[in-house]
Amino acid sequence: MKTISIRLTSPLQSYGNEAQFARRTTGDYPSKSAIVGMLAAALGYQRDDPAINALNDLLFAVRVDQPGQVMTEFQTAEWKPGTRKLTYRDLLQDAV
């Protein structure tokens, strides 16, 4: 079996979990859809490319070397001229 190992490390990471406009949480590690999305982007696939379906069939495992800490930041979004909303985003700090 061929295997590829990808080390994901950065000061801030986020792996979508619950997503509402006002609050977006993160998972503790990358989901399969996050990895498939990264691979598809690296291969130059468009979102509607049928070749992505083959990536969904890949076996997938995650090893957490350093769990990191969850940090919550806030962002101001202007979704209509003159109308601003405050939103919260969770990010992982220093996760590997």
N, CA, C and O atoms as CSV, one atom per row, in Angstrom:
chain,resi,resn,atom,element,x,y,z
A,1,MET,N,N,0.845,-1.176,0.000
A,1,MET,CA,C,0.000,0.000,0.000
A,1,MET,C,C,0.898,1.248,0.000
A,1,MET,O,O,1.824,1.355,0.803
A,2,LYS,N,N,0.616,2.164,-0.889
A,2,LYS,CA,C,1.349,3.420,-0.933
A,2,LYS,C,C,0.800,4.337,0.153
A,2,LYS,O,O,-0.399,4.345,0.432
A,3,THR,N,N,1.703,5.111,0.765
A,3,THR,CA,C,1.313,5.996,1.862
A,3,THR,C,C,1.955,7.357,1.655
A,3,THR,O,O,3.090,7.460,1.189
A,4,ILE,N,N,1.230,8.377,1.999
A,4,ILE,CA,C,1.782,9.734,2.008
A,4,ILE,C,C,1.576,10.290,3.411
A,4,ILE,O,O,0.524,10.105,4.024
A,5,SER,N,N,2.580,10.957,3.892
A,5,SER,CA,C,2.504,11.572,5.216
A,5,SER,C,C,2.592,13.085,5.032
A,5,SER,O,O,3.514,13.582,4.385
A,6,ILE,N,N,1.651,13.802,5.589
A,6,ILE,CA,C,1.614,15.266,5.480
A,6,ILE,C,C,1.688,15.836,6.887
A,6,ILE,O,O,0.826,15.550,7.719
A,7,ARG,N,N,2.693,16.626,7.156
A,7,ARG,CA,C,2.844,17.250,8.477
A,7,ARG,C,C,2.183,18.625,8.414
A,7,ARG,O,O,2.645,19.515,7.700
A,8,LEU,N,N,1.113,18.785,9.159
A,8,LEU,CA,C,0.395,20.055,9.192
A,8,LEU,C,C,0.773,20.789,10.474
A,8,LEU,O,O,0.369,20.403,11.571
A,9,THR,N,N,1.540,21.834,10.317
A,9,THR,CA,C,1.971,22.620,11.467
A,9,THR,C,C,1.979,24.092,11.082
A,9,THR,O,O,2.471,24.464,10.017
A,10,SER,N,N,1.438,24.913,11.947
A,10,SER,CA,C,1.448,26.357,11.729
A,10,SER,C,C,1.039,27.037,13.027
A,10,SER,O,O,0.519,26.379,13.929
A,11,PRO,N,N,1.263,28.328,13.135
A,11,PRO,CA,C,0.862,29.021,14.365
A,11,PRO,C,C,-0.647,28.946,14.615
A,11,PRO,O,O,-1.077,28.825,15.762
A,12,LEU,N,N,-1.458,29.019,13.544
A,12,LEU,CA,C,-2.920,28.945,13.683
A,12,LEU,C,C,-3.487,28.012,12.621
A,12,LEU,O,O,-3.113,28.084,11.450
A,13,GLN,N,N,-4.395,27.135,13.047
A,13,GLN,CA,C,-5.079,26.227,12.132
A,13,GLN,C,C,-6.548,26.209,12.513
A,13,GLN,O,O,-6.907,26.514,13.650
A,14,SER,N,N,-7.391,25.854,11.564
A,14,SER,CA,C,-8.812,25.706,11.862
A,14,SER,C,C,-9.391,24.629,10.961
A,14,SER,O,O,-9.174,24.635,9.749
A,15,TYR,N,N,-10.124,23.709,11.559
A,15,TYR,CA,C,-10.770,22.627,10.832
A,15,TYR,C,C,-12.248,22.679,11.150
A,15,TYR,O,O,-12.689,22.224,12.205
A,16,GLY,N,N,-13.008,23.243,10.221
A,16,GLY,CA,C,-14.424,23.511,10.407
A,16,GLY,C,C,-15.182,22.420,11.134
A,16,GLY,O,O,-15.043,21.235,10.831
A,17,ASN,N,N,-15.961,22.825,12.068
A,17,ASN,CA,C,-16.779,21.932,12.856
A,17,ASN,C,C,-18.205,22.443,12.748
A,17,ASN,O,O,-18.848,22.246,11.717
A,18,GLU,N,N,-18.705,23.083,13.766
A,18,GLU,CA,C,-20.009,23.731,13.669
A,18,GLU,C,C,-19.821,25.075,12.992
A,18,GLU,O,O,-18.866,25.798,13.278
A,19,ALA,N,N,-20.727,25.402,12.100
A,19,ALA,CA,C,-20.594,26.657,11.371
A,19,ALA,C,C,-21.926,27.387,11.334
A,19,ALA,O,O,-22.838,27.015,10.596
A,20,GLN,N,N,-22.015,28.405,12.125
A,20,GLN,CA,C,-23.130,29.333,12.065
A,20,GLN,C,C,-22.503,30.678,11.754
A,20,GLN,O,O,-21.286,30.832,11.857
A,21,PHE,N,N,-23.305,31.642,11.380
A,21,PHE,CA,C,-22.702,32.923,11.019
A,21,PHE,C,C,-21.985,33.548,12.214
A,21,PHE,O,O,-20.864,34.038,12.071
A,22,ALA,N,N,-22.605,33.536,13.370
A,22,ALA,CA,C,-22.047,34.225,14.522
A,22,ALA,C,C,-20.928,33.445,15.204
A,22,ALA,O,O,-20.105,34.031,15.907
A,23,ARG,N,N,-20.890,32.132,15.004
A,23,ARG,CA,C,-19.904,31.304,15.715
A,23,ARG,C,C,-19.421,30.174,14.807
A,23,ARG,O,O,-20.228,29.479,14.191
A,24,ARG,N,N,-18.113,29.996,14.729
A,24,ARG,CA,C,-17.537,28.890,13.947
A,24,ARG,C,C,-16.502,28.202,14.824
A,24,ARG,O,O,-15.509,28.809,15.224
A,25,THR,N,N,-16.745,26.932,15.116
A,25,THR,CA,C,-15.819,26.184,15.956
A,25,THR,C,C,-14.834,25.404,15.093
A,25,THR,O,O,-14.964,25.355,13.870
A,26,THR,N,N,-13.848,24.794,15.748
A,26,THR,CA,C,-12.858,24.000,15.033
A,26,THR,C,C,-12.753,22.616,15.648
A,26,THR,O,O,-12.986,22.439,16.844
A,27,GLY,N,N,-12.402,21.639,14.825
A,27,GLY,CA,C,-12.099,20.317,15.340
A,27,GLY,C,C,-10.696,20.305,15.922
A,27,GLY,O,O,-9.919,21.234,15.703
A,28,ASP,N,N,-10.371,19.254,16.664
A,28,ASP,CA,C,-9.045,19.136,17.269
A,28,ASP,C,C,-7.995,18.662,16.276
A,28,ASP,O,O,-6.798,18.768,16.542
A,29,TYR,N,N,-8.426,18.146,15.148
A,29,TYR,CA,C,-7.530,17.625,14.122
A,29,TYR,C,C,-8.245,17.726,12.777
A,29,TYR,O,O,-9.464,17.897,12.748
A,30,PRO,N,N,-7.522,17.624,11.669
A,30,PRO,CA,C,-8.157,17.786,10.357
A,30,PRO,C,C,-9.137,16.662,10.048
A,30,PRO,O,O,-8.865,15.494,10.328
A,31,SER,N,N,-10.255,17.016,9.480
A,31,SER,CA,C,-11.247,16.033,9.037
A,31,SER,C,C,-10.806,15.471,7.681
A,31,SER,O,O,-9.924,16.019,7.020
A,32,LYS,N,N,-11.438,14.375,7.289
A,32,LYS,CA,C,-11.124,13.800,5.981
A,32,LYS,C,C,-11.440,14.798,4.876
A,32,LYS,O,O,-10.690,14.907,3.906
A,33,SER,N,N,-12.548,15.531,5.014
A,33,SER,CA,C,-12.895,16.498,3.968
A,33,SER,C,C,-11.849,17.608,3.867
A,33,SER,O,O,-11.598,18.123,2.777
A,34,ALA,N,N,-11.236,17.982,5.000
A,34,ALA,CA,C,-10.179,19.001,4.955
A,34,ALA,C,C,-8.971,18.483,4.183
A,34,ALA,O,O,-8.399,19.204,3.365
A,35,ILE,N,N,-8.580,17.228,4.442
A,35,ILE,CA,C,-7.434,16.643,3.750
A,35,ILE,C,C,-7.737,16.453,2.270
A,35,ILE,O,O,-6.900,16.754,1.419
A,36,VAL,N,N,-8.935,15.953,1.961
A,36,VAL,CA,C,-9.326,15.783,0.556
A,36,VAL,C,C,-9.307,17.138,-0.157
A,36,VAL,O,O,-8.852,17.234,-1.297
A,37,GLY,N,N,-9.794,18.168,0.504
A,37,GLY,CA,C,-9.782,19.508,-0.086
A,37,GLY,C,C,-8.372,20.018,-0.349
A,37,GLY,O,O,-8.111,20.621,-1.391
A,38,MET,N,N,-7.456,19.776,0.597
A,38,MET,CA,C,-6.063,20.198,0.404
A,38,MET,C,C,-5.410,19.437,-0.753
A,38,MET,O,O,-4.708,20.025,-1.576
A,39,LEU,N,N,-5.650,18.128,-0.804
A,39,LEU,CA,C,-5.093,17.331,-1.903
A,39,LEU,C,C,-5.657,17.769,-3.247
A,39,LEU,O,O,-4.919,17.899,-4.224
A,40,ALA,N,N,-6.963,17.994,-3.296
A,40,ALA,CA,C,-7.596,18.429,-4.547
A,40,ALA,C,C,-7.031,19.774,-5.002
A,40,ALA,O,O,-6.763,19.971,-6.188
A,41,ALA,N,N,-6.852,20.691,-4.061
A,41,ALA,CA,C,-6.284,22.000,-4.408
A,41,ALA,C,C,-4.849,21.850,-4.910
A,41,ALA,O,O,-4.454,22.497,-5.880
A,42,ALA,N,N,-4.071,20.993,-4.242
A,42,ALA,CA,C,-2.682,20.778,-4.657
A,42,ALA,C,C,-2.597,20.157,-6.049
A,42,ALA,O,O,-1.652,20.413,-6.795
A,43,LEU,N,N,-3.589,19.341,-6.390
A,43,LEU,CA,C,-3.623,18.713,-7.708
A,43,LEU,C,C,-4.258,19.605,-8.769
A,43,LEU,O,O,-4.290,19.241,-9.945
A,44,GLY,N,N,-4.761,20.767,-8.365
A,44,GLY,CA,C,-5.346,21.714,-9.311
A,44,GLY,C,C,-6.772,21.392,-9.717
A,44,GLY,O,O,-7.250,21.896,-10.734
A,45,TYR,N,N,-7.469,20.555,-8.936
A,45,TYR,CA,C,-8.853,20.214,-9.263
A,45,TYR,C,C,-9.789,21.375,-8.953
A,45,TYR,O,O,-9.587,22.102,-7.980
A,46,GLN,N,N,-10.797,21.543,-9.769
A,46,GLN,CA,C,-11.872,22.479,-9.486
A,46,GLN,C,C,-12.875,21.791,-8.562
A,46,GLN,O,O,-12.866,20.565,-8.447
A,47,ARG,N,N,-13.734,22.558,-7.908
A,47,ARG,CA,C,-14.706,21.980,-6.972
A,47,ARG,C,C,-15.622,20.944,-7.606
A,47,ARG,O,O,-16.028,19.989,-6.944
A,48,ASP,N,N,-15.948,21.122,-8.875
A,48,ASP,CA,C,-16.881,20.204,-9.536
A,48,ASP,C,C,-16.169,19.106,-10.338
A,48,ASP,O,O,-16.809,18.396,-11.114
A,49,ASP,N,N,-14.861,18.963,-10.157
A,49,ASP,CA,C,-14.101,17.960,-10.896
A,49,ASP,C,C,-14.455,16.559,-10.387
A,49,ASP,O,O,-14.320,16.299,-9.191
A,50,PRO,N,N,-14.899,15.662,-11.248
A,50,PRO,CA,C,-15.262,14.308,-10.805
A,50,PRO,C,C,-14.079,13.509,-10.255
A,50,PRO,O,O,-14.290,12.512,-9.565
A,51,ALA,N,N,-12.852,13.918,-10.538
A,51,ALA,CA,C,-11.677,13.215,-10.020
A,51,ALA,C,C,-11.594,13.289,-8.494
A,51,ALA,O,O,-10.922,12.468,-7.870
A,52,ILE,N,N,-12.267,14.260,-7.898
A,52,ILE,CA,C,-12.275,14.379,-6.433
A,52,ILE,C,C,-12.918,13.152,-5.802
A,52,ILE,O,O,-12.556,12.771,-4.689
A,53,ASN,N,N,-13.863,12.528,-6.496
A,53,ASN,CA,C,-14.528,11.348,-5.942
A,53,ASN,C,C,-13.524,10.233,-5.636
A,53,ASN,O,O,-13.706,9.493,-4.669
A,54,ALA,N,N,-12.485,10.106,-6.433
A,54,ALA,CA,C,-11.462,9.086,-6.173
A,54,ALA,C,C,-10.709,9.392,-4.877
A,54,ALA,O,O,-10.310,8.474,-4.162
A,55,LEU,N,N,-10.516,10.671,-4.574
A,55,LEU,CA,C,-9.844,11.043,-3.326
A,55,LEU,C,C,-10.689,10.655,-2.114
A,55,LEU,O,O,-10.147,10.326,-1.059
A,56,ASN,N,N,-12.005,10.693,-2.260
A,56,ASN,CA,C,-12.890,10.317,-1.151
A,56,ASN,C,C,-12.738,8.849,-0.771
A,56,ASN,O,O,-13.065,8.468,0.353
A,57,ASP,N,N,-12.247,8.017,-1.689
A,57,ASP,CA,C,-12.087,6.591,-1.427
A,57,ASP,C,C,-10.777,6.256,-0.705
A,57,ASP,O,O,-10.565,5.106,-0.319
A,58,LEU,N,N,-9.912,7.233,-0.521
A,58,LEU,CA,C,-8.641,6.992,0.152
A,58,LEU,C,C,-8.853,6.656,1.626
A,58,LEU,O,O,-9.765,7.174,2.271
A,59,LEU,N,N,-7.992,5.777,2.146
A,59,LEU,CA,C,-7.991,5.517,3.585
A,59,LEU,C,C,-7.293,6.687,4.263
A,59,LEU,O,O,-6.439,7.342,3.664
A,60,PHE,N,N,-7.653,6.943,5.494
A,60,PHE,CA,C,-7.243,8.176,6.136
A,60,PHE,C,C,-6.979,7.917,7.613
A,60,PHE,O,O,-7.767,7.243,8.277
A,61,ALA,N,N,-5.894,8.438,8.122
A,61,ALA,CA,C,-5.586,8.352,9.556
A,61,ALA,C,C,-4.945,9.664,9.988
A,61,ALA,O,O,-4.313,10.351,9.185
A,62,VAL,N,N,-5.112,10.003,11.256
A,62,VAL,CA,C,-4.528,11.232,11.802
A,62,VAL,C,C,-3.726,10.880,13.049
A,62,VAL,O,O,-4.175,10.101,13.889
A,63,ARG,N,N,-2.554,11.453,13.159
A,63,ARG,CA,C,-1.771,11.340,14.388
A,63,ARG,C,C,-1.577,12.754,14.911
A,63,ARG,O,O,-1.099,13.625,14.184
A,64,VAL,N,N,-1.938,12.985,16.146
A,64,VAL,CA,C,-1.768,14.304,16.758
A,64,VAL,C,C,-0.491,14.274,17.588
A,64,VAL,O,O,-0.421,13.587,18.606
A,65,ASP,N,N,0.520,15.023,17.149
A,65,ASP,CA,C,1.782,15.092,17.882
A,65,ASP,C,C,1.735,16.150,18.973
A,65,ASP,O,O,2.316,15.975,20.044
A,66,GLN,N,N,1.054,17.230,18.701
A,66,GLN,CA,C,0.933,18.334,19.651
A,66,GLN,C,C,-0.471,18.903,19.499
A,66,GLN,O,O,-0.770,19.526,18.480
A,67,PRO,N,N,-1.345,18.704,20.493
A,67,PRO,CA,C,-2.747,19.081,20.315
A,67,PRO,C,C,-3.014,20.578,20.151
A,67,PRO,O,O,-4.008,20.947,19.526
A,68,GLY,N,N,-2.185,21.424,20.677
A,68,GLY,CA,C,-2.443,22.859,20.567
A,68,GLY,C,C,-3.546,23.294,21.510
A,68,GLY,O,O,-4.153,22.469,22.192
A,69,GLN,N,N,-3.798,24.576,21.545
A,69,GLN,CA,C,-4.839,25.147,22.396
A,69,GLN,C,C,-5.821,25.918,21.537
A,69,GLN,O,O,-5.445,26.534,20.540
A,70,VAL,N,N,-7.092,25.876,21.938
A,70,VAL,CA,C,-8.120,26.601,21.189
A,70,VAL,C,C,-8.092,28.072,21.591
A,70,VAL,O,O,-8.092,28.409,22.775
A,71,MET,N,N,-8.069,28.924,20.599
A,71,MET,CA,C,-8.129,30.367,20.792
A,71,MET,C,C,-9.367,30.871,20.062
A,71,MET,O,O,-9.653,30.430,18.950
A,72,THR,N,N,-10.091,31.778,20.670
A,72,THR,CA,C,-11.257,32.368,20.020
A,72,THR,C,C,-10.931,33.803,19.642
A,72,THR,O,O,-10.505,34.598,20.480
A,73,GLU,N,N,-11.133,34.120,18.384
A,73,GLU,CA,C,-10.964,35.496,17.926
A,73,GLU,C,C,-12.310,36.024,17.473
A,73,GLU,O,O,-13.228,35.253,17.193
A,74,PHE,N,N,-12.422,37.312,17.402
A,74,PHE,CA,C,-13.663,37.870,16.861
A,74,PHE,C,C,-13.342,38.665,15.608
A,74,PHE,O,O,-12.256,39.222,15.449
A,75,GLN,N,N,-14.322,38.695,14.735
A,75,GLN,CA,C,-14.195,39.428,13.483
A,75,GLN,C,C,-15.438,40.289,13.314
A,75,GLN,O,O,-16.535,39.910,13.726
A,76,THR,N,N,-15.255,41.427,12.717
A,76,THR,CA,C,-16.385,42.275,12.381
A,76,THR,C,C,-16.672,42.099,10.903
A,76,THR,O,O,-15.800,42.312,10.061
A,77,ALA,N,N,-17.897,41.709,10.591
A,77,ALA,CA,C,-18.289,41.490,9.194
A,77,ALA,C,C,-19.341,42.515,8.807
A,77,ALA,O,O,-20.334,42.695,9.512
A,78,GLU,N,N,-19.120,43.184,7.690
A,78,GLU,CA,C,-20.106,44.117,7.170
A,78,GLU,C,C,-20.824,43.419,6.026
A,78,GLU,O,O,-20.284,43.311,4.925
A,79,TRP,N,N,-22.020,42.952,6.276
A,79,TRP,CA,C,-22.744,42.177,5.272
A,79,TRP,C,C,-23.742,43.010,4.498
A,79,TRP,O,O,-24.211,42.572,3.448
A,80,LYS,N,N,-24.080,44.177,4.969
A,80,LYS,CA,C,-24.832,45.189,4.224
A,80,LYS,C,C,-24.158,46.514,4.514
A,80,LYS,O,O,-23.622,46.693,5.608
A,81,PRO,N,N,-24.162,47.441,3.587
A,81,PRO,CA,C,-23.525,48.734,3.857
A,81,PRO,C,C,-24.081,49.367,5.145
A,81,PRO,O,O,-25.283,49.594,5.282
A,82,GLY,N,N,-23.174,49.637,6.067
A,82,GLY,CA,C,-23.564,50.258,7.324
A,82,GLY,C,C,-24.060,49.288,8.390
A,82,GLY,O,O,-24.365,49.707,9.507
A,83,THR,N,N,-24.145,48.006,8.067
A,83,THR,CA,C,-24.611,47.005,9.035
A,83,THR,C,C,-23.459,46.067,9.351
A,83,THR,O,O,-22.983,45.338,8.481
A,84,ARG,N,N,-23.021,46.090,10.583
A,84,ARG,CA,C,-21.901,45.246,10.989
A,84,ARG,C,C,-22.365,44.230,12.018
A,84,ARG,O,O,-23.232,44.494,12.851
A,85,LYS,N,N,-21.746,43.046,11.924
A,85,LYS,CA,C,-22.020,41.988,12.891
A,85,LYS,C,C,-20.694,41.486,13.433
A,85,LYS,O,O,-19.689,41.439,12.724
A,86,LEU,N,N,-20.715,41.116,14.695
A,86,LEU,CA,C,-19.551,40.549,15.344
A,86,LEU,C,C,-19.653,39.028,15.271
A,86,LEU,O,O,-20.675,38.456,15.648
A,87,THR,N,N,-18.598,38.370,14.787
A,87,THR,CA,C,-18.591,36.918,14.700
A,87,THR,C,C,-17.387,36.378,15.467
A,87,THR,O,O,-16.394,37.080,15.656
A,88,TYR,N,N,-17.485,35.138,15.901
A,88,TYR,CA,C,-16.420,34.494,16.665
A,88,TYR,C,C,-15.914,33.271,15.915
A,88,TYR,O,O,-16.703,32.493,15.380
A,89,ARG,N,N,-14.601,33.105,15.876
A,89,ARG,CA,C,-13.957,31.991,15.184
A,89,ARG,C,C,-12.983,31.316,16.140
A,89,ARG,O,O,-12.171,31.989,16.774
A,90,ASP,N,N,-13.058,29.992,16.248
A,90,ASP,CA,C,-12.100,29.238,17.054
A,90,ASP,C,C,-10.953,28.794,16.154
A,90,ASP,O,O,-11.166,28.383,15.014
A,91,LEU,N,N,-9.750,28.882,16.676
A,91,LEU,CA,C,-8.539,28.474,15.968
A,91,LEU,C,C,-7.682,27.636,16.904
A,91,LEU,O,O,-7.727,27.817,18.121
A,92,LEU,N,N,-6.899,26.717,16.338
A,92,LEU,CA,C,-5.937,25.952,17.121
A,92,LEU,C,C,-4.596,26.678,17.080
A,92,LEU,O,O,-4.114,27.043,16.008
A,93,GLN,N,N,-4.000,26.885,18.240
A,93,GLN,CA,C,-2.677,27.529,18.309
A,93,GLN,C,C,-1.597,26.463,18.436
A,93,GLN,O,O,-1.694,25.574,19.283
A,94,ASP,N,N,-0.582,26.548,17.607
A,94,ASP,CA,C,0.609,25.707,17.692
A,94,ASP,C,C,0.330,24.216,17.694
A,94,ASP,O,O,0.996,23.464,18.405
A,95,ALA,N,N,-0.630,23.783,16.921
A,95,ALA,CA,C,-0.937,22.352,16.807
A,95,ALA,C,C,-0.056,21.706,15.752
A,95,ALA,O,O,0.298,22.336,14.755
A,96,VAL,N,N,0.294,20.456,15.974
A,96,VAL,CA,C,1.058,19.667,14.996
A,96,VAL,C,C,0.362,18.333,14.856
A,96,VAL,O,O,0.809,17.481,14.088
